[in-house]
C-alpha cells in the first residue's frame, strides 16, 4: 500500500514534468545530444554533444535514457527524464524499506514521501542530471553496508563508537571545543548526548 502511494506520487510528478512545456535546460539538451549520438552514431562509450565536446561524465545516464529512446524509435522528453524519475522512485522505495525495517512502516513512509516532495527530490526529477542516480547509489551503499554504523565495533567495548561524535557535536553546539577541554573536565549527560562544561 505504501509503495503504491510512493509510485503514484512519483508518477504524478513525472507526468506533470513531461506534459508541461518548460524550456529545456542546458543539461536536458546535453543529455538529449548524448543519447542521439549514442543511438544514431553508435558512440556508446564516448558521446559528443551538439557542440562537438566529449561528454564530461560517465555514460550511465545516457544508456538509461537510450533504452526508452530505442523502444519509442525517437527521443522524447519522457526518455530524457525517465532515469531521474526511476532513480527518485527507487531511492524513495529504499527509504521506505530501510526506514520501515528500522523505525516502523509509518516512519519509512514519511521519510520516503518527504524525500519525493522535497526540493531536492523535485529538482532531481525536474532536470536530466546525474543527481538522482548518485543519490540512489549513495543510499544503496549505505543500506547495503548494513547497520555497522549503528553498532559499536568489537574493539571498542567500553563505549559506543558514536559517543565521541555525540560529545563533539554537543560540545560544538555549546560553544566549547571538545579538544580544548581537559580530560578530567566535568561531563553533563543528557539522554543520548554529552556536553563537556
N, C-alpha and C positions, 0 to 999 in steps of 0.2 A: 504494500500500500504506500509506504513512504517513498520507496524507489520509484513507483509510478508517478507520484506527485512531483518528484525531482525531475523525472524525464519530461513531464508535462510542462513544468516551468521553463526548462532549458529549451524545449521545442517551441514554446510560445515566444520566447525571446529571440530564438533563431529565426523563426518565421517573420517576426517584426523586423529583424535586421535585414533579411534577404528581400522582403517585399517592399520595404521602403526604398526611396531613391535618393540616398545621400550621395554627394560627390565622392568619388573614390579617393582614398587617401594614397599617399605615396607608397606605403607598404603594400596596399592592395594591388596597385599597378605593378609593382615589382614582383609580387608573388604570381600574379597572372602572367607576367612575361616569362618568369622561370618555368611555370607549368607549360606554357606554349612552347618554349624552347625544348623542354624535355619531350613533350608529346609529339610535336611536329618535326623537330630536327633530330630527335633521338639522343639528345645530350642529357642522359640520366644521371651522370656523376657530377659534371660541372656544367651549370647553366649560366647563360648570359641574359641580362635584362635588355630593355629596349634601347639603351644607350651603348650596348656592347660590353658593359662591365661584367666581370665574373661575379657570381654570387658570393657574398661575404660569409654566408652561414652554411652549415651542412644542409643537404637536400631533403631531409626528412619531411619537412612541411610541404615541399614541392611534391614529393612522392605521394603524400597523403591527399593532396589536392588533385593530383593527376588521376587517381583512381576514379572519382566521380566524373572527371572530365572525359576519360576514356569511355566510361559507361554511357554518358549522355551524348557523346560524339562531338561536343563543343564545350568551351569553357563558359561557366556561368558564375554569377556571384555566390550561388549556393555551394559550388565546388570550392571556391576560394575560402569561404567562411566555415565550411563543414569540419575541417580539422580542429579549428578553435572551439567550435560547439561540442564536438565529440570529446575533446580533452577537458572542457569545462564540466561536461556531464560526468565523465569518468572520475574527475577529481572530487566532485560532489558525492558520487557514489562511494568512493573510498572514504571520504569523511563520514558518510552515513554508516558504513560498515565498521570502521575503526572506532569512531566515536560511540556508536551503538554498543559495540562489544565492551568498551571500557567504562562508559558512563550511562548506558541505557539508550534505548532507541529514540526517545524524545530529544535527548541532548545531541545525539548524532544527527537527527533530522534537522534540528535547529541550526547546527553548525553547517550542514550542507546547504540549506536554504539561505542562510545568511551569506555564505560564500557565493552562491549563484546570484543573488540580488545586490551584492556589494559592488561598489565602484570598481574594484579590481576584477571581479568576475565579469561584469558587463563590459569593461574595457577589453578583457581577453576575448570576449565574444564579438565585440564590435570591430575589431581590427584583425587583419590577416597577418598575425605575427607569431613568433615562437613562444610568447609568454605563457600561453595556456599549456602548451606541451611541456615547457620547463617546469611549470607548477605541478603538473601531473607527475613528472619524473621525480621531483623532489618529494612529493607526498608518498609516492610509491616506495622510494628509497627509505624514507623514514618509517613507514609502516612495515616494509619488508625487513628492515633492520631488527625489528622486534621491539620488545619493550625494554631493551637493555638500558635505555636512557632513564627508565623509571626504577630500575633495580640497582642497588649498590653492587659494585664488583666484589668478588670474594677477597681480594687483597686489602680491602678497607672495611674490616668487620666492625670497627668501633662506632662509626658514624656513617650515615648515608652520604654518598658522594656528592649529592647536590647541596649538602649543608653549607659547604664553602660558598657556593654561588648564592644561596639564600642569604647568608650573612653579608656577603659582598654587596648584593643588591639592596638589602635593607640599610646597610651602613652608608651606602651612597645616597639613598633616599633621605637618610637622617642628616646628611651633610658631613659625615665623618668618613674618612678613608680608612678601610679595614687594615690596610698595610701600615698606616700611621699609628695604630693603637698598639700599646704594649701587650704582650701575650697574657699578662696577669690582669688585664682590664676586666671590669665587671660586665657581664653579658646579661641583657634583659631579653627574656624569651617571650614571644607571642606564639600562638599556635601556628606552627609551620614556618616561623620567621625568626631570625636572630638579628639583634642590633647591638653593636658594641657602643657603650656610652662611657 
